[in-house]
Amino acid sequence: MKKQTIKELEALAKTYVNARDKLLDIIINYKGVGTKTYYNTVLKNLTAEIKRLEAETGKYIGSAIPREYEQGLKDTYDYFKKNNLTMKRPSAFAQIHNDAIYGLAREMQFHIGQGLEQAGRQVLRYLDESMDNALRKAGLEAAAEKIAMGSTVQDMKNNLIERLQNEGFMTVQYGSGKNAYQVSLDAYAQMVARSTTREAGNLARENQLIENGYDLVEMTTHYPTCDKCSMFQGRVYSLSGKDKRFPALMETAFKSGYRNVHPNCRHSIVPYIEEMHTNKEIQQAIADSNKTFEDKRSDAEKGLYSKQQADNRQIRQDRYQYERYKARLGEDAPKSFHAFRKIKKADGKAWESLQAKYRGGV
């Protein structure tokens, strides 16, 4: 992934985090929970933030996806020319490549749109329930403005904070059935963006190879890697599935239909040209590529990968914890996530004091 794309991806992720922080602050700290004024204020800001996120996502899609796809084409063409192999320029298949870029862009827009809709509906449910509870507790049938002051509103706020702590804020369901779980909107958007961007490079190489009559690709190898990718990396695959010496790419590693093993996958496919290998090397590739698909990582690799994943999970958990502290303590919470993690990591008097305030609801 190019440095410019990585920079844009980080900026997009930050935009989503900022949007969640802004809306959370308004929902918790805006006065009059349960009133029409409160409802309309949150709704207005929610609508504005979703439009902003749609616009920023659109910019990323229009910039990063074509760039990474075109880089995949360039890398493939340069590789062939460097090794004195025949390949037509990508421009000879412009329509095919343009259609592929368009398809990737539409796919990313669809998934991000679904995430935004889910997160938006979640916020609206909070608002609707806060108004219903306020009216019910006050015994009123008229507008909720009449209870804008007093203990009832504070009860609504406390209930809302408790719900946010238990269920999360602006989350998106990922997966389905027993495998479904909730992820924060910013993590979901970053996962979709990163996955689609890397998929663009793989699809570009695949299309360019097929149009030039080449059928074989090799999957890169990374260390450490996950249990899924360990089964597929380092093998040679047939793009068409017609070369029975090698497993079919779309029926094994990419059987999901996407050009990656799983979301957030780092692996790429690169050309495998038989003319550049000895007969012995080809026979070894055939043998290696047809081995049983199973996790063959060493204990050391499994341990290192698990540690990396644990570190990433800790960062996410710290982020959710910060949101809970911010929800309960308001202005008394650290001003930024970075400041919160610094206090927590130091594990000194400042952290003890912060925990005491949180537990006491001060």
Secondary structure, DSSP 4 states (H G I P E B T S, - for coil): --HHHHHHHHHHHHHHHHHHHHHHHHHHHSS-TTSHHHHHHHHHHHHHHHHHHHHHHHHHHHHHHHHHHHHHHHHHHHHHHHTT-----GGGGHHHHHHHHHHHHHHHHHHHHHHHHHHHHHHHHHHHHHHHHHHHHHT-SS-GGGGSSSHHHHHHHHHHHHHHHHH-SSEEEES-GGG-EEEEHHHHHHHHHHHHHHHHHHHHHHHHHHHTT--EEEE---SS--HHHHHHTT-EEESSS--TTS-BGGGTTTTTSSSSSSTT----EEE--GGGS-HHHHHHHHHHHTS--S----HHHHHHHHHHHHHHHHHHHHHHHHHHHHHHHGGGS-SSHHHHHHHHHHTSHHHHHHHHHHHHT-
